[in-house]
Amino acid sequence: MARSGVGDLVSAPLVVVHRDAALLAQAAAARIVTGIADAQAARGSASIVLTGGGIGGATLRELASSPARDAIDWSRLDVWWGDERFLPGGHPERNETQARAALLDKVPLDPSRVHPMPATDGPSGDDLDGAAARYADELRAASHPEDHAQVPAFDILLLGVGPDGHVASLFPESPALYDERTAIPVRGAPKPPPLRISLSAAAINSARETWLIAAGEEKAGAVRMALEGAGATQIPAAGVKGRTATRWLLDAAAASRIPTGMTRISSP
């Protein structure tokens, strides 16, 4: 498939609906174990892109507490982020800080394979453009010729979905939606803080599998619009397409407005 941006077309997504948010987090954690273990068995190592938000954090906590987590060879896993708030390192609102508390500090990762987005107290300081460029350089250095992109072919890329349909820090009608770089500076985000770094649409769509995870009735409208094919400028989640698979992992509330007849698999 083409991977030039959020609007590219691939096969229809698989929609999986779970009874509630707790079960969704447990199921997503189990899927991560299987997906990463399979990728490591096939290629020797694997990569995952993490997301923030309530359900993203709950999924990581479920993974940390699962005995099945030992099926992953954590020393052969690269960890990336889809977006980050441009704040000092260790700030409680940073996705990195939350992910470390939920999971990363509890598993035997190779520190050199953990790739947080730059913070304001890092080498680039408060230079947002420079910080985004540094992350783009790190992504490029980790890519391989067979990836056919300036980013690695991530095995699993996790994305939360906002009530407005945003993913990562790509918000509706945002100029960032048209930025063709891989890691991009975001200014004026409608959610605080206004300064962020995000993977671009093209970088997101370079992943082998993208998983959009949403819980709660406040997400139902955006989920419906995305799955009905709304424009990616209006609903950025609508344009997310994995190279081999696109999975929507939902709880019943977030799925409550999906049109009747749309393919979905419901858990007990």
C-alpha positions in Angstrom: 0.0 0.0 0.0 1.0 3.6 -0.3 2.1 5.2 2.9 2.2 8.8 2.0 -0.3 10.0 4.6 -3.4 9.5 6.7 -5.7 9.2 3.8 -4.2 6.1 2.0 -6.5 3.1 1.5 -5.9 -0.5 2.6 -8.1 -3.4 3.5 -11.1 -2.9 5.8 -10.2 -2.7 9.5 -11.1 -5.4 12.0 -13.4 -4.2 14.8 -13.3 -6.0 18.1 -15.7 -5.0 20.8 -15.3 -5.9 24.5 -17.9 -5.6 27.2 -16.3 -2.8 29.2 -13.1 -0.8 29.5 -11.5 -3.2 32.0 -11.9 -6.2 29.8 -10.7 -4.2 26.8 -7.5 -3.4 28.6 -7.0 -7.0 29.6 -7.6 -8.2 26.0 -5.4 -5.5 24.5 -2.5 -6.5 26.8 -3.0 -10.2 25.8 -2.9 -9.2 22.2 0.3 -7.3 22.7 2.0 -10.4 24.2 0.9 -12.5 21.3 1.8 -9.9 18.7 5.3 -9.1 20.0 6.2 -12.8 20.7 5.1 -13.7 17.2 7.2 -10.8 15.7 10.2 -11.8 17.7 9.9 -15.4 16.6 9.7 -14.3 13.0 12.3 -11.6 12.9 14.4 -12.0 16.1 13.3 -8.6 17.5 10.2 -6.5 17.6 9.1 -2.9 18.0 6.0 -1.2 19.6 4.8 2.3 19.6 3.0 3.4 22.8 0.2 5.7 23.4 -1.0 7.7 26.4 -4.4 8.3 27.7 -6.6 6.4 30.2 -7.1 3.2 28.2 -3.5 3.2 27.0 -2.2 3.4 30.6 -4.7 0.7 31.7 -3.5 -1.6 29.0 0.2 -1.2 30.1 -0.8 -1.9 33.7 -2.6 -5.0 32.7 0.5 -6.1 30.7 2.7 -5.5 33.7 0.6 -7.7 35.9 0.1 -10.5 33.4 2.2 -13.7 33.9 2.1 -14.0 30.1 4.3 -11.0 29.8 7.3 -13.4 30.2 6.5 -14.7 26.7 8.1 -11.4 25.4 11.9 -11.2 25.3 12.0 -7.7 26.6 15.7 -7.3 25.8 14.8 -7.6 22.1 12.0 -5.1 22.1 12.3 -1.5 20.8 9.9 0.9 22.4 8.8 4.2 20.7 6.1 6.8 21.3 3.4 8.1 19.0 3.4 11.5 20.6 4.5 13.4 23.6 3.8 16.5 25.6 6.8 18.9 25.3 7.6 19.2 29.0 10.6 18.5 31.2 11.7 14.9 31.6 9.9 13.1 34.4 6.9 15.5 34.3 3.8 13.5 35.3 1.9 14.5 32.2 4.5 13.1 29.8 3.4 9.8 28.2 6.9 8.5 28.9 6.6 9.1 32.6 3.3 7.4 32.7 4.5 4.4 30.6 7.5 3.9 32.8 5.4 3.9 36.0 2.8 1.5 34.4 5.1 -1.0 32.7 8.6 -0.1 31.5 10.3 0.1 34.9 8.9 -3.3 35.7 10.3 -5.3 32.8 13.9 -6.0 31.8 14.2 -3.8 28.7 17.4 -2.8 27.1 17.7 0.9 28.0 19.3 1.6 24.6 16.2 0.3 22.9 13.8 2.6 24.7 13.3 5.7 22.6 11.4 8.5 24.4 10.6 11.7 22.6 12.8 14.7 23.7 11.9 16.7 26.7 12.4 20.4 27.3 15.4 19.7 29.5 17.1 17.5 26.9 19.8 18.4 24.4 17.5 20.5 22.2 16.2 22.5 25.2 13.0 24.3 24.5 13.6 24.2 20.7 10.5 22.3 19.6 11.5 22.1 16.0 15.0 20.9 16.9 13.5 18.3 19.3 11.2 16.9 16.6 14.1 16.8 14.2 16.2 14.8 16.7 13.5 12.2 17.0 13.2 12.0 13.2 16.9 11.3 13.1 16.6 8.6 15.7 13.8 7.0 13.7 15.8 7.2 10.5 18.8 5.6 12.1 16.6 2.6 13.3 15.0 2.0 9.9 16.2 -0.7 7.5 16.2 -0.8 3.7 13.5 -3.3 3.7 11.3 -0.9 5.7 11.1 1.3 2.6 10.5 4.3 4.9 12.4 6.8 7.0 11.0 5.0 10.1 11.1 1.4 11.3 8.2 -0.8 10.2 6.8 -0.9 13.7 5.2 -4.3 14.6 2.4 -2.8 16.7 1.5 0.9 16.8 -1.0 1.8 19.5 -3.2 4.8 19.2 -5.8 6.2 21.5 -8.8 8.0 19.9 -10.0 11.3 21.3 -13.7 12.3 21.4 -12.9 14.7 18.5 -11.3 11.8 16.5 -7.7 12.9 17.1 -4.9 10.4 17.2 -1.4 10.9 18.6 -1.2 14.8 18.5 -2.9 15.0 15.1 -6.0 17.1 15.8 -8.9 17.8 13.4 -8.1 20.6 10.9 -4.5 20.8 12.2 -1.7 21.9 9.9 0.2 18.9 11.4 -2.0 16.6 9.3 -0.2 17.9 6.2 3.3 17.7 7.5 5.2 15.0 5.6 8.1 14.7 8.0 8.2 11.7 10.3 8.4 13.4 13.7 6.7 16.8 13.7 6.4 19.7 16.0 2.8 20.5 17.1 1.9 24.0 18.2 -1.5 25.2 19.5 -2.9 21.8 20.4 -6.5 22.2 21.6 -5.7 20.1 24.7 -3.0 21.4 27.1 -0.1 21.6 26.9 -0.2 23.3 23.5 3.4 22.2 22.5 3.9 18.6 21.5 5.8 16.3 19.3 4.0 13.7 17.2 4.6 11.0 14.6 3.2 12.2 11.3 0.4 10.6 9.4 2.9 9.0 7.1 5.0 7.6 9.9 1.9 6.2 11.6 0.8 4.5 8.4 4.3 2.9 8.0 3.5 0.5 10.9 2.8 -3.2 10.1 -0.2 -3.1 12.4 -2.0 -0.1 13.9 -4.4 -0.6 16.8 -6.9 2.1 17.7 -8.1 1.7 21.2 -11.1 3.6 22.5 -13.3 3.3 25.6 -16.3 5.3 26.8 -19.5 6.7 25.2 -17.8 10.0 24.6 -15.7 8.3 21.9 -18.7 6.7 20.1 -19.4 9.5 17.7 -15.8 9.8 16.5 -15.5 6.0 16.2 -18.7 5.8 14.1 -17.5 8.7 11.8 -14.1 7.1 11.4 -15.4 3.7 10.5 -18.0 5.2 8.1 -15.2 6.8 6.2 -15.2 10.4 7.3 -12.4 12.6 5.9 -9.1 12.4 7.7 -8.9 16.1 8.0 -12.2 16.1 10.0 -11.5 12.9 11.9 -7.8 12.0 11.8 -8.5 8.5 13.1 -10.4 7.8 9.9 -7.1 7.8 7.9 -5.1 5.5 10.1 -4.2 2.4 8.1 -1.6 -0.3 9.0 0.4 -1.9 6.3 -0.9 -5.4 7.1 -3.7 -4.8 9.6 -5.8 -2.1 11.2 -7.5 -3.1 14.4 -10.2 -1.1 16.3 -10.3 -2.4 19.9 -13.3 -1.0 21.6 -15.5 -1.3 24.6 -19.2 -1.6 24.2 -19.8 2.1 25.0 -17.3 3.3 22.4 -18.9 0.9 19.8 -22.5 1.9 20.7 -23.0 4.0 17.5 -21.4 1.7 15.0 -23.9 1.1 12.1 -25.8 -2.2 12.3 -24.2 -4.8 10.0 -20.6 -3.5 10.4 -18.2 -6.5 10.9 -17.3 -6.8 14.6 -16.4 -9.5 17.0 -17.8 -9.2 20.5 -16.3 -10.8 23.6 -18.5 -12.3 26.2 
